[in-house]
């Protein structure tokens, strides 16, 4: 992964840069926008799309596992409950737990892939400035040009060799 960071003095410029990156083919999932709060970064990771995808995968896996567990429980433990009832109950509970766990794990995996706050704490941002971090996927020069064109100042992470 090739990661590029840029500091913007206002939200309008950072938003314009995000739009420009989208136009050249950088997915929203590969962009993080963060503001410095004085102690830590406050991050916007386009959570809606990531969470929806993680929830649907987690729910699907949880449903299959829940149905299988429900069938096993029906045969082994709940002899007084019908197999169909146990399968539905196991599937429902498994689907719900799978969705919750899948959403949590999916969001954290994406965030960790792209964003490690420790790599950017050296920047000394002031209130109002925004940091945009991008996985450029082989478009590093084009992405840097778009970030600069929209008012960004290119910055390096603390550990540039780690791929953030």
DSSP file (Angstrom, degrees, kcal/mol; ACC not computed):
  #  RESIDUE AA STRUCTURE BP1 BP2  ACC     N-H-->O    O-->H-N    N-H-->O    O-->H-N    TCO  KAPPA ALPHA  PHI   PSI    X-CA   Y-CA   Z-CA
    1    1 A X              0   0    0      0, 0.0     2,-0.6     0, 0.0   134,-0.0   0.000 360.0 360.0 360.0 134.0    0.0    0.0    0.0
    2    2 A X        -     0   0    0    162,-0.1   134,-2.6     2,-0.0   135,-0.5  -0.945 360.0-164.7-107.8 119.3    1.3    3.5   -0.9
    3    3 A X  E     -A  135   0A   0     -2,-0.6     2,-0.4   157,-0.2   132,-0.2  -0.871   8.2-172.4-111.3 136.3   -0.1    6.1    1.5
    4    4 A X  E     -A  134   0A   0    130,-2.4   130,-2.9    -2,-0.4     2,-0.4  -0.976   4.6-163.8-124.5 138.4   -0.1    9.8    0.9
    5    5 A X  E     -AB 133 155A   0    150,-1.0   150,-2.5    -2,-0.4     2,-0.3  -0.927   6.4-177.6-120.5 148.5   -1.1   12.5    3.5
    6    6 A X  E     -AB 132 154A   0    126,-2.0   126,-2.8    -2,-0.4     2,-0.4  -0.996  18.9-137.9-144.8 142.3   -1.9   16.1    3.0
    7    7 A X  E     -AB 131 153A   0    146,-2.3   146,-2.1    -2,-0.3     2,-0.4  -0.850  19.1-166.4-101.1 133.5   -2.8   18.9    5.4
    8    8 A X  E     -A  130   0A   0    122,-3.2   122,-2.7    -2,-0.4   144,-0.1  -0.921  21.2-142.9-119.5 145.2   -5.6   21.4    4.5
    9    9 A X  S    S+     0   0    0     -2,-0.4     2,-0.3   142,-0.3    -1,-0.1   0.628  83.3  20.5 -82.7 -13.5   -6.3   24.7    6.1
   10   10 A X  S  > S-     0   0    0    120,-0.1     4,-1.8     1,-0.1     3,-0.2  -0.988  74.6-114.6-152.8 160.8  -10.1   24.3    5.8
   11   11 A X  H  > S+     0   0    0     -2,-0.3     4,-2.8     1,-0.2     5,-0.2   0.844 110.7  60.4 -64.8 -36.0  -12.9   21.7    5.3
   12   12 A X  H  > S+     0   0    0      1,-0.2     4,-2.3     2,-0.2    -1,-0.2   0.912 107.3  45.2 -61.3 -42.6  -13.9   23.1    1.9
   13   13 A X  H  > S+     0   0    0      2,-0.2     4,-2.2     1,-0.2    -1,-0.2   0.906 113.3  49.8 -67.3 -41.4  -10.4   22.5    0.5
   14   14 A X  H  X S+     0   0    0     -4,-1.8     4,-2.2     2,-0.2    -2,-0.2   0.900 112.0  48.6 -64.0 -40.1  -10.2   19.0    2.0
   15   15 A X  H  X S+     0   0    0     -4,-2.8     4,-2.4     2,-0.2    -2,-0.2   0.899 110.0  51.4 -66.0 -40.9  -13.7   18.1    0.6
   16   16 A X  H  X S+     0   0    0     -4,-2.3     4,-2.3    -5,-0.2    -2,-0.2   0.895 110.3  49.7 -62.8 -38.9  -12.7   19.4   -2.9
   17   17 A X  H  X S+     0   0    0     -4,-2.2     4,-2.6   133,-0.2    -2,-0.2   0.910 109.3  51.1 -65.9 -41.6   -9.6   17.2   -2.7
   18   18 A X  H  X S+     0   0    0     -4,-2.2     4,-2.0     1,-0.2    -2,-0.2   0.903 110.9  49.0 -62.2 -40.4  -11.7   14.2   -1.7
   19   19 A X  H  X S+     0   0    0     -4,-2.4     4,-1.9     2,-0.2    -1,-0.2   0.912 111.0  49.7 -63.2 -42.7  -14.0   14.9   -4.7
   20   20 A X  H  X S+     0   0    0     -4,-2.3     4,-1.2     1,-0.2    -2,-0.2   0.886 109.6  51.4 -64.3 -39.3  -11.0   15.2   -7.0
   21   21 A X  H  <>S+     0   0    0     -4,-2.6     5,-2.7     1,-0.2     3,-0.3   0.899 108.0  52.4 -64.4 -39.6   -9.6   11.9   -5.7
   22   22 A X  H ><5S+     0   0    0     -4,-2.0     3,-1.3     1,-0.2    -1,-0.2   0.895 105.3  56.0 -60.3 -40.3  -12.9   10.2   -6.4
   23   23 A X  H 3<5S+     0   0    0     -4,-1.9    -1,-0.2     1,-0.3    -2,-0.2   0.795 106.4  49.2 -64.9 -29.1  -12.8   11.6  -10.0
   24   24 A X  T 3<5S-     0   0    0     -4,-1.2    -1,-0.3    -3,-0.3    -2,-0.2   0.412 129.7 -92.5 -92.9   3.7   -9.5    9.9  -10.6
   25   25 A X  T < 5S+     0   0    0     -3,-1.3     2,-0.6    -4,-0.3    -3,-0.2   0.566  75.6 142.6 104.4   9.1  -10.7    6.6   -9.3
   26   26 A X      < -     0   0    0     -5,-2.7    -1,-0.3    -6,-0.1    -2,-0.1  -0.744  48.6-129.4 -83.3 123.5   -9.7    6.6   -5.6
   27   27 A X    >   -     0   0    0     -2,-0.6     3,-1.9     1,-0.1    -1,-0.0  -0.376  12.0-122.0 -72.0 148.6  -12.5    4.9   -3.6
   28   28 A X  G >  S+     0   0    0      1,-0.3     3,-1.7     2,-0.2    -1,-0.1   0.848 113.2  64.6 -55.8 -34.3  -14.0    6.6   -0.5
   29   29 A X  G 3  S+     0   0    0      1,-0.3    -1,-0.3     3,-0.0    -2,-0.0   0.675  98.1  55.3 -64.6 -16.3  -13.0    3.5    1.4
   30   30 A X  G <  S+     0   0    0     -3,-1.9   105,-2.5   105,-0.1     2,-0.4   0.180  97.2  78.6-102.1  16.2   -9.3    4.4    0.7
   31   31 A X  E <   -C  134   0A   0     -3,-1.7     2,-0.4   103,-0.2   103,-0.2  -0.986  54.0-171.4-129.3 135.0   -9.5    7.9    2.1
   32   32 A X  E     -C  133   0A   0    101,-2.8   101,-2.9    -2,-0.4     2,-0.5  -0.990   4.6-164.7-122.3 132.5   -9.4    9.1    5.8
   33   33 A X  E     +CD 132  44A   0     11,-2.0    11,-2.9    -2,-0.4     2,-0.4  -0.974  16.1 177.7-114.6 130.7  -10.1   12.7    6.8
   34   34 A X  E     -CD 131  43A   0     97,-2.9    97,-3.3    -2,-0.5     2,-0.4  -0.987  19.1-155.9-137.6 143.1   -9.1   13.7   10.3
   35   35 A X  E     -CD 130  42A   0      7,-2.3     7,-3.2    -2,-0.4     2,-0.5  -0.926  25.9-121.3-114.1 142.9   -9.1   16.8   12.4
   36   36 A X  E     - D   0  41A   0     93,-0.7    92,-0.3    -2,-0.4     5,-0.2  -0.720  20.4-169.9 -85.3 127.5   -6.8   17.4   15.3
   37   37 A X        -     0   0    0      3,-3.0    -1,-0.1    -2,-0.5     4,-0.1   0.411  54.4 -95.6 -97.0   1.2   -8.7   18.0   18.6
   38   38 A X  S    S+     0   0    0      2,-0.2     3,-0.1    87,-0.1    -2,-0.1  -0.035 120.5  35.8 107.0 -29.9   -5.7   19.1   20.6
   39   39 A X  S    S-     0   0    0      1,-0.4     2,-0.3     0, 0.0    -3,-0.0   0.624 126.8  -4.8-120.6 -34.3   -5.1   15.6   22.1
   40   40 A X  S    S-     0   0    0     -5,-0.1    -3,-3.0     0, 0.0    -1,-0.4  -0.941  77.1 -84.7-154.8 169.8   -6.0   13.2   19.3
   41   41 A X  E     -D   36   0A   0     -2,-0.3     2,-0.6    -5,-0.2    -5,-0.2  -0.653  27.6-145.1 -83.5 140.7   -7.4   13.0   15.8
   42   42 A X  E     -D   35   0A   0     -7,-3.2    -7,-2.3    -2,-0.3     2,-0.3  -0.950  29.9-153.2-103.3 117.5  -11.1   12.9   15.2
   43   43 A X  E     -D   34   0A   0     -2,-0.6     2,-0.5    -9,-0.2    -9,-0.2  -0.739  24.7-166.9-108.2 139.1  -11.5   10.6   12.2
   44   44 A X  E     +D   33   0A   0    -11,-2.9   -11,-2.0    -2,-0.3    -2,-0.0  -0.978  13.5 172.3-116.3 114.0  -14.2   10.3    9.5
   45   45 A X        -     0   0    0     -2,-0.5     5,-0.2   -13,-0.2   -14,-0.1  -0.028  58.1-100.5-113.7  30.7  -13.7    7.1    7.6
   46   46 A X    >>  +     0   0    0      1,-0.1     4,-1.3   -13,-0.1     3,-0.5   0.954  56.8 178.4  52.1  52.5  -16.7    7.0    5.4
   47   47 A X  H 3>  +     0   0    0      1,-0.2     4,-3.3     2,-0.2     5,-0.3   0.764  59.7  70.5 -64.6 -29.6  -18.2    4.6    7.9
   48   48 A X  H 3> S+     0   0    0      1,-0.2     4,-2.2     2,-0.2    -1,-0.2   0.926 104.3  38.0 -57.1 -50.5  -21.6    4.2    6.3
   49   49 A X  H <> S+     0   0    0     -3,-0.5     4,-2.2     2,-0.2    -1,-0.2   0.921 119.5  47.6 -69.0 -44.1  -20.5    2.2    3.3
   50   50 A X  H  X S+     0   0    0     -4,-1.3     4,-2.7     1,-0.2     5,-0.2   0.923 113.4  48.1 -62.3 -44.2  -17.9    0.2    5.3
   51   51 A X  H  X S+     0   0    0     -4,-3.3     4,-2.9     1,-0.2     5,-0.2   0.906 110.1  51.8 -65.6 -41.7  -20.3   -0.6    8.0
   52   52 A X  H  X S+     0   0    0     -4,-2.2     4,-2.2    -5,-0.3    -1,-0.2   0.919 112.8  45.3 -60.4 -44.0  -23.0   -1.7    5.6
   53   53 A X  H  X S+     0   0    0     -4,-2.2     4,-2.1     2,-0.2     5,-0.2   0.928 114.9  47.3 -65.9 -44.9  -20.6   -4.1    3.9
   54   54 A X  H  X S+     0   0    0     -4,-2.7     4,-2.7     1,-0.2    -2,-0.2   0.895 112.3  50.6 -65.0 -39.5  -19.3   -5.5    7.1
   55   55 A X  H  X S+     0   0    0     -4,-2.9     4,-2.9    -5,-0.2     5,-0.2   0.919 109.9  49.0 -64.9 -43.1  -22.8   -5.9    8.6
   56   56 A X  H  X S+     0   0    0     -4,-2.2     4,-2.0    -5,-0.2    -2,-0.2   0.910 114.9  44.0 -66.2 -40.4  -24.0   -7.8    5.5
   57   57 A X  H  X S+     0   0    0     -4,-2.1     4,-2.4     2,-0.2     5,-0.2   0.936 116.0  47.9 -67.2 -45.4  -21.0  -10.2    5.5
   58   58 A X  H  X S+     0   0    0     -4,-2.7     4,-2.8    -5,-0.2    41,-0.3   0.902 112.2  48.8 -62.4 -41.9  -21.2  -10.7    9.2
   59   59 A X  H  X S+     0   0    0     -4,-2.9     4,-2.5    39,-0.2    -1,-0.2   0.899 110.9  50.8 -66.0 -40.2  -24.9  -11.3    9.2
   60   60 A X  H  X S+     0   0    0     -4,-2.0     4,-1.9    -5,-0.2    -2,-0.2   0.941 115.0  41.6 -62.4 -47.8  -24.6  -13.8    6.4
   61   61 A X  H  X S+     0   0    0     -4,-2.4     4,-2.5     1,-0.2     5,-0.2   0.927 115.4  51.0 -65.8 -44.1  -21.9  -15.8    8.1
   62   62 A X  H  X S+     0   0    0     -4,-2.8     4,-2.8    -5,-0.2    33,-0.3   0.861 108.1  52.9 -61.9 -36.6  -23.7  -15.5   11.5
   63   63 A X  H  X S+     0   0    0     -4,-2.5     4,-2.6    31,-0.2    -1,-0.2   0.934 110.6  45.9 -65.3 -46.5  -26.9  -16.8   10.0
   64   64 A X  H  X S+     0   0    0     -4,-1.9     4,-2.2     2,-0.2    -2,-0.2   0.936 116.9  44.5 -61.9 -46.5  -25.3  -19.9    8.5
   65   65 A X  H  X S+     0   0    0     -4,-2.5     4,-2.9     1,-0.2     5,-0.2   0.906 113.1  52.3 -64.4 -41.0  -23.4  -20.6   11.7
   66   66 A X  H  X S+     0   0    0     -4,-2.8     4,-2.7    -5,-0.2    25,-0.3   0.894 108.9  49.0 -62.9 -41.2  -26.6  -19.9   13.8
   67   67 A X  H  X S+     0   0    0     -4,-2.6     4,-2.3    23,-0.2    -1,-0.2   0.928 112.7  48.0 -63.6 -44.8  -28.7  -22.3   11.7
   68   68 A X  H  X S+     0   0    0     -4,-2.2     4,-2.2     1,-0.2    -2,-0.2   0.933 114.7  45.3 -62.0 -45.3  -26.0  -25.0   12.1
   69   69 A X  H  X S+     0   0    0     -4,-2.9     4,-3.0     1,-0.2     5,-0.2   0.887 110.8  54.5 -65.2 -37.7  -25.8  -24.4   15.8
   70   70 A X  H  X S+     0   0    0     -4,-2.7     4,-2.3    -5,-0.2    -1,-0.2   0.902 108.6  48.2 -61.7 -41.0  -29.6  -24.3   16.1
   71   71 A X  H  X S+     0   0    0     -4,-2.3     4,-1.9     2,-0.2    -1,-0.2   0.919 112.9  47.8 -65.5 -43.5  -29.8  -27.7   14.4
   72   72 A X  H  X S+     0   0    0     -4,-2.2     4,-2.7     1,-0.2     5,-0.3   0.931 113.5  47.8 -63.1 -45.2  -27.2  -29.2   16.7
   73   73 A X  H  X>S+     0   0    0     -4,-3.0     5,-2.6     1,-0.2     4,-2.5   0.887 108.8  54.8 -62.6 -38.6  -28.8  -27.7   19.8
   74   74 A X  H  <5S+     0   0    0     -4,-2.3    -1,-0.2    -5,-0.2    -2,-0.2   0.901 115.1  39.0 -62.1 -39.8  -32.2  -29.0   18.7
   75   75 A X  H  <5S+     0   0    0     -4,-1.9    -2,-0.2    -5,-0.1    -1,-0.2   0.865 127.9  31.1 -78.3 -36.1  -30.9  -32.5   18.4
   76   76 A X  H  <5S+     0   0    0     -4,-2.7    -3,-0.2    -5,-0.2    -2,-0.2   0.879 134.2   7.5 -93.1 -41.1  -28.6  -32.5   21.5
   77   77 A X  T  <5S+     0   0    0     -4,-2.5     2,-1.6    -5,-0.3     3,-0.3   0.840 116.9  56.1-113.6 -50.9  -30.2  -30.2   24.1
   78   78 A X    > < +     0   0    0     -5,-2.6     3,-1.3     1,-0.2    -1,-0.1  -0.416  54.4 150.1 -91.6  62.7  -33.7  -29.0   23.2
   79   79 A X  T 3  S+     0   0    0     -2,-1.6    -1,-0.2     1,-0.3     4,-0.1   0.752  73.1  55.5 -67.1 -22.0  -35.4  -32.3   22.7
   80   80 A X  T 3  S+     0   0    0     -3,-0.3     2,-0.4     2,-0.1    -1,-0.3   0.626  99.2  72.6 -84.8 -12.1  -38.7  -30.8   23.8
   81   81 A X  S <  S-     0   0    0     -3,-1.3    -3,-0.0    -7,-0.2     5,-0.0  -0.807  92.6-107.2-102.5 142.8  -38.5  -28.0   21.2
   82   82 A X     >  -     0   0    0     -2,-0.4     4,-2.1     1,-0.1     5,-0.2  -0.290  23.6-119.5 -66.4 154.1  -39.0  -28.7   17.5
   83   83 A X  H  > S+     0   0    0      1,-0.2     4,-2.6     2,-0.2     5,-0.2   0.896 114.1  54.0 -59.4 -42.7  -36.0  -28.7   15.2
   84   84 A X  H  > S+     0   0    0      1,-0.2     4,-2.5     2,-0.2    -1,-0.2   0.906 108.2  49.2 -61.5 -42.4  -37.5  -25.9   13.1
   85   85 A X  H  > S+     0   0    0      1,-0.2     4,-2.7     2,-0.2     5,-0.2   0.920 112.5  47.5 -63.5 -43.9  -38.0  -23.7   16.2
   86   86 A X  H  X S+     0   0    0     -4,-2.1     4,-2.9     2,-0.2     5,-0.2   0.895 112.1  49.9 -64.9 -39.9  -34.4  -24.3   17.3
   87   87 A X  H  X S+     0   0    0     -4,-2.6     4,-2.8     2,-0.2    -2,-0.2   0.923 113.3  45.7 -65.5 -43.7  -33.1  -23.6   13.8
   88   88 A X  H  X S+     0   0    0     -4,-2.5     4,-2.6     2,-0.2    -2,-0.2   0.929 115.9  45.9 -64.8 -45.1  -35.0  -20.3   13.5
   89   89 A X  H  X S+     0   0    0     -4,-2.7     4,-2.6     2,-0.2     5,-0.3   0.940 116.1  45.4 -64.1 -46.1  -34.0  -19.2   17.0
   90   90 A X  H  X S+     0   0    0     -4,-2.9     4,-2.8    -5,-0.2   -23,-0.2   0.903 114.1  49.6 -63.3 -40.9  -30.4  -20.2   16.4
   91   91 A X  H  X S+     0   0    0     -4,-2.8     4,-2.5   -25,-0.3   -25,-0.2   0.900 112.4  47.3 -64.4 -41.7  -30.4  -18.5   13.0
   92   92 A X  H  X S+     0   0    0     -4,-2.6     4,-2.3     2,-0.2    -2,-0.2   0.945 117.1  41.2 -65.5 -48.7  -31.9  -15.3   14.3
   93   93 A X  H  X S+     0   0    0     -4,-2.6     4,-2.8     2,-0.2     5,-0.3   0.921 117.2  48.8 -65.8 -43.7  -29.5  -15.0   17.3
   94   94 A X  H  X S+     0   0    0     -4,-2.8     4,-2.6    -5,-0.3   -31,-0.2   0.897 111.5  50.0 -63.1 -40.3  -26.5  -16.1   15.1
   95   95 A X  H  X S+     0   0    0     -4,-2.5     4,-2.2   -33,-0.3   -32,-0.2   0.919 113.3  45.6 -64.0 -44.2  -27.5  -13.6   12.4
   96   96 A X  H  X S+     0   0    0     -4,-2.3     4,-2.3     2,-0.2    -2,-0.2   0.947 116.8  43.4 -64.8 -49.4  -27.8  -10.7   14.9
   97   97 A X  H  X S+     0   0    0     -4,-2.8     4,-2.9     1,-0.2     5,-0.3   0.893 113.8  52.3 -64.4 -38.2  -24.6  -11.6   16.7
   98   98 A X  H  X S+     0   0    0     -4,-2.6     4,-3.0    -5,-0.3   -39,-0.2   0.891 109.3  49.8 -63.6 -38.9  -22.8  -12.1   13.4
   99   99 A X  H  X S+     0   0    0     -4,-2.2     4,-2.4   -41,-0.3    -2,-0.2   0.925 114.0  44.5 -65.2 -44.3  -23.9   -8.7   12.2
  100  100 A X  H  X S+     0   0    0     -4,-2.3     4,-2.2     2,-0.2    -2,-0.2   0.955 119.6  40.6 -64.9 -50.1  -22.7   -7.0   15.3
  101  101 A X  H  X S+     0   0    0     -4,-2.9     4,-2.9     1,-0.2     5,-0.3   0.909 116.0  50.7 -66.8 -41.6  -19.4   -8.8   15.5
  102  102 A X  H  X S+     0   0    0     -4,-3.0     4,-2.6    -5,-0.3     5,-0.2   0.897 111.0  49.1 -63.1 -40.5  -18.9   -8.6   11.7
  103  103 A X  H  X S+     0   0    0     -4,-2.4     4,-2.2    -5,-0.2     5,-0.2   0.925 113.9  45.5 -63.9 -44.4  -19.6   -4.8   11.7
  104  104 A X  H  X S+     0   0    0     -4,-2.2     4,-2.2    -5,-0.2    -2,-0.2   0.952 118.0  41.7 -63.9 -50.4  -17.2   -4.2   14.6
  105  105 A X  H  X S+     0   0    0     -4,-2.9     4,-2.4     1,-0.2    -2,-0.2   0.890 114.6  52.0 -67.0 -38.8  -14.4   -6.4   13.1
  106  106 A X  H  X S+     0   0    0     -4,-2.6     4,-2.0    -5,-0.3    -1,-0.2   0.916 111.2  46.2 -64.2 -43.6  -14.9   -5.1    9.6
  107  107 A X  H  X S+     0   0    0     -4,-2.2     4,-2.5    -5,-0.2    -2,-0.2   0.926 114.5  47.2 -65.6 -44.5  -14.7   -1.5   10.6
  108  108 A X  H  X S+     0   0    0     -4,-2.2     4,-2.7    -5,-0.2     5,-0.2   0.889 110.1  52.9 -66.2 -37.6  -11.7   -1.9   12.7
  109  109 A X  H  X S+     0   0    0     -4,-2.4     4,-2.0     2,-0.2    -1,-0.2   0.924 112.2  44.9 -63.4 -43.4   -9.9   -4.0   10.1
  110  110 A X  H  X S+     0   0    0     -4,-2.0     4,-1.8     2,-0.2     5,-0.3   0.931 113.9  49.2 -66.1 -44.1  -10.4   -1.2    7.5
  111  111 A X  H  X S+     0   0    0     -4,-2.5     4,-3.3     1,-0.2    -2,-0.2   0.914 112.7  47.3 -62.2 -43.3   -9.4    1.5    9.9
  112  112 A X  H  < S+     0   0    0     -4,-2.7    -1,-0.2     1,-0.2    -2,-0.2   0.853 107.8  57.5 -67.3 -33.9   -6.2   -0.3   10.9
  113  113 A X  H  < S+     0   0    0     -4,-2.0    -1,-0.2    -5,-0.2    -2,-0.2   0.907 125.2  17.8 -61.6 -41.6   -5.4   -1.0    7.2
  114  114 A X  H  < S+     0   0    0     -4,-1.8     2,-0.5     1,-0.2    -2,-0.2   0.786 120.8  52.9-101.9 -32.9   -5.4    2.7    6.3
  115  115 A X     <  +     0   0    0     -4,-3.3     2,-0.4    -5,-0.3    -1,-0.2  -0.925  38.7 162.5-124.9 119.0   -5.1    4.7    9.5
  116  116 A X    >   -     0   0    0     -2,-0.5     3,-2.3     1,-0.1     4,-0.3  -0.900  22.9-158.7-127.9 104.3   -2.6    4.6   12.3
  117  117 A X  G >> S+     0   0    0     -2,-0.4     3,-2.0     1,-0.3     4,-0.6   0.793  87.0  67.6 -52.4 -33.7   -2.9    7.8   14.2
  118  118 A X  G 34 S+     0   0    0      1,-0.3     3,-0.4     2,-0.2    -1,-0.3   0.772  91.7  62.0 -62.0 -24.8    0.5    7.4   15.7
  119  119 A X  G <4 S+     0   0    0     -3,-2.3    39,-2.1     1,-0.2    -1,-0.3   0.584 111.3  37.5 -76.3  -7.9    2.1    7.9   12.3
  120  120 A X  T X4 S+     0   0    0     -3,-2.0     3,-1.4    -4,-0.3    -1,-0.2   0.403  82.8  97.3-124.3   1.9    0.7   11.4   12.0
  121  121 A X  G >< S+     0   0    0     -4,-0.6     3,-0.7    -3,-0.4    -2,-0.1   0.651  73.6  71.0 -70.4 -13.1    0.9   12.9   15.5
  122  122 A X  G 3  S+     0   0    0     -4,-0.2    -1,-0.3     1,-0.2    -2,-0.1   0.502  75.4  86.8 -77.7  -3.8    4.2   14.7   14.7
  123  123 A X  G <  S-     0   0    0     -3,-1.4    -1,-0.2     1,-0.0    -2,-0.1   0.703  79.3-144.8 -77.7 -20.1    2.4   17.2   12.4
  124  124 A X    <   -     0   0    0     -3,-0.7    -2,-0.1    -4,-0.1    -3,-0.1   0.945  26.5-171.7  55.3  52.0    1.4   19.8   15.0
  125  125 A X        -     0   0    0     -4,-0.1     2,-0.3     1,-0.1    -1,-0.1  -0.389  11.9-138.0 -70.4 153.3   -1.9   20.7   13.3
  126  126 A X    >   -     0   0    0      1,-0.1     3,-2.3    -2,-0.1   -90,-0.3  -0.723  38.5 -72.3-107.5 163.3   -3.8   23.6   14.6
  127  127 A X  T 3  S+     0   0    0     -2,-0.3    -1,-0.1     1,-0.3     3,-0.1  -0.261 120.9  27.7 -55.9 135.0   -7.5   23.8   15.1
  128  128 A X  T 3  S+     0   0    0      1,-0.4    -1,-0.3   -92,-0.3     2,-0.2   0.071  93.7 113.0  99.6 -23.6   -9.4   24.0   11.8
  129  129 A X    <   -     0   0    0     -3,-2.3   -93,-0.7   -93,-0.1    -1,-0.4  -0.546  51.6-154.4 -81.2 149.8   -6.7   22.2    9.8
  130  130 A X  E     -AC   8  35A   0   -122,-2.7  -122,-3.2    -2,-0.2     2,-0.5  -0.949   7.6-145.3-125.7 145.2   -7.5   18.7    8.4
  131  131 A X  E     -AC   7  34A   0    -97,-3.3   -97,-2.9    -2,-0.4     2,-0.5  -0.940  11.6-163.8-107.5 128.4   -5.4   15.8    7.5
  132  132 A X  E     -AC   6  33A   0   -126,-2.8  -126,-2.0    -2,-0.5     2,-0.4  -0.970   5.1-168.9-113.0 123.1   -6.4   13.7    4.5
  133  133 A X  E     -AC   5  32A   0   -101,-2.9  -101,-2.8    -2,-0.5     2,-0.4  -0.945   8.2-172.7-114.8 132.0   -4.7   10.3    4.2
  134  134 A X  E     -AC   4  31A   0   -130,-2.9  -130,-2.4    -2,-0.4     2,-0.9  -0.975  29.2-142.4-131.2 134.9   -5.1    8.3    1.0
  135  135 A X  E     -A    3   0A   0   -105,-2.5  -132,-0.2    -2,-0.4  -105,-0.1  -0.875  25.4-166.9 -87.1 109.4   -4.2    4.8   -0.2
  136  136 A X    >   -     0   0    0   -134,-2.6     3,-1.2    -2,-0.9    -1,-0.1   0.647  10.7-150.7 -82.0 -15.7   -3.2    5.7   -3.7
  137  137 A X  T 3  S-     0   0    0   -135,-0.5    -2,-0.1     1,-0.3  -134,-0.0   0.924  76.5 -34.9  46.1  63.4   -3.1    2.2   -5.2
  138  138 A X  T 3  S+     0   0    0      1,-0.1    -1,-0.3  -136,-0.0     3,-0.1   0.521 126.2  93.0  74.8   5.9   -0.5    2.9   -7.9
  139  139 A X    <>  +     0   0    0     -3,-1.2     4,-3.0  -137,-0.1     5,-0.3  -0.144  41.4 134.2-117.8  37.6   -1.6    6.5   -8.5
  140  140 A X  H  > S+     0   0    0      1,-0.2     4,-2.8     2,-0.2     5,-0.2   0.914  71.9  44.4 -58.1 -50.7    0.7    8.2   -6.1
  141  141 A X  H  > S+     0   0    0      1,-0.2     4,-2.2     2,-0.2    -1,-0.2   0.909 116.7  46.5 -63.2 -42.3    1.8   11.1   -8.4
  142  142 A X  H  > S+     0   0    0      2,-0.2     4,-2.1     1,-0.2    -1,-0.2   0.917 113.9  48.2 -66.0 -43.2   -1.7   11.8   -9.7
  143  143 A X  H  X S+     0   0    0     -4,-3.0     4,-2.5     2,-0.2    -2,-0.2   0.924 111.8  49.2 -63.8 -44.3   -3.2   11.7   -6.1
  144  144 A X  H  X S+     0   0    0     -4,-2.8     4,-2.6    -5,-0.3     5,-0.2   0.904 109.7  52.6 -61.0 -40.7   -0.4   14.0   -4.8
  145  145 A X  H  X S+     0   0    0     -4,-2.2     4,-2.7    -5,-0.2    -1,-0.2   0.905 110.6  47.0 -62.3 -41.5   -1.1   16.4   -7.7
  146  146 A X  H  X S+     0   0    0     -4,-2.1     4,-1.4     2,-0.2    -2,-0.2   0.898 111.5  50.8 -67.7 -40.2   -4.8   16.5   -6.9
  147  147 A X  H  <>S+     0   0    0     -4,-2.5     5,-2.8     2,-0.2    -2,-0.2   0.931 114.9  43.4 -62.5 -44.5   -4.2   17.0   -3.2
  148  148 A X  H ><5S+     0   0    0     -4,-2.6     3,-2.2     3,-0.2    -2,-0.2   0.918 108.9  57.4 -65.1 -44.3   -1.8   19.9   -4.0
  149  149 A X  H 3<5S+     0   0    0     -4,-2.7    -1,-0.2     1,-0.3    -2,-0.2   0.797 107.0  50.2 -59.0 -29.1   -4.1   21.4   -6.7
  150  150 A X  T 3<5S-     0   0    0     -4,-1.4    -1,-0.3    -3,-0.2  -133,-0.2   0.210 131.9 -88.4 -97.2  14.9   -6.8   21.7   -4.0
  151  151 A X  T < 5S+     0   0    0     -3,-2.2  -142,-0.3     1,-0.3    -3,-0.2   0.556  78.1 144.3  97.9   8.5   -4.6   23.4   -1.5
  152  152 A X      < -     0   0    0     -5,-2.8     2,-0.6    -6,-0.2    -1,-0.3  -0.548  42.7-143.0 -84.3 147.2   -3.1   20.5    0.4
  153  153 A X  E     -B    7   0A   0   -146,-2.1  -146,-2.3    -2,-0.2     2,-0.1  -0.948  27.0-125.0-106.2 116.5    0.5   20.4    1.7
  154  154 A X  E     -B    6   0A   0     -2,-0.6     2,-0.3  -148,-0.2  -148,-0.3  -0.386  34.2-177.0 -66.1 132.6    1.9   16.9    1.3
  155  155 A X  E     -B    5   0A   0   -150,-2.5  -150,-1.0    -2,-0.1     2,-0.3  -0.916  19.5-128.3-130.5 156.6    3.2   15.4    4.5
  156  156 A X        -     0   0    0     -2,-0.3  -152,-0.1  -152,-0.1     2,-0.1  -0.807  21.8-120.5-104.8 143.9    5.0   12.1    5.4
  157  157 A X    >   -     0   0    0     -2,-0.3     3,-0.7  -154,-0.2   -37,-0.2  -0.337  30.5-109.2 -71.5 164.8    4.0    9.7    8.1
  158  158 A X  T 3  S+     0   0    0    -39,-2.1     2,-0.4     1,-0.3     3,-0.1   0.886 118.2  32.9 -60.8 -39.2    6.5    8.9   10.9
  159  159 A X  T > >S+     0   0    0      1,-0.1     3,-1.9   -40,-0.1     5,-0.7  -0.639  70.2 167.0-118.2  71.6    7.0    5.4    9.5
  160  160 A X  G X 5S+     0   0    0     -3,-0.7     3,-0.9    -2,-0.4  -157,-0.2   0.775  74.7  59.9 -61.6 -25.4    6.6    5.9    5.7
  161  161 A X  G 3 5S+     0   0    0      1,-0.2    -1,-0.3    -3,-0.1    -2,-0.0   0.664  92.9  67.5 -74.9 -15.0    8.1    2.4    5.0
  162  162 A X  G < 5S-     0   0    0     -3,-1.9    -1,-0.2     1,-0.0    -2,-0.2   0.567 102.3-124.8 -83.5  -7.8    5.3    0.7    7.0
  163  163 A X  T < 5       0   0    0     -3,-0.9    -3,-0.1    -4,-0.3    -2,-0.1   0.730 360.0 360.0  71.3  20.6    2.6    1.6    4.6
  164  164 A X      <       0   0    0     -5,-0.7    -1,-0.3  -161,-0.1   -45,-0.1   0.502 360.0 360.0  48.6 360.0    0.6    3.2    7.4
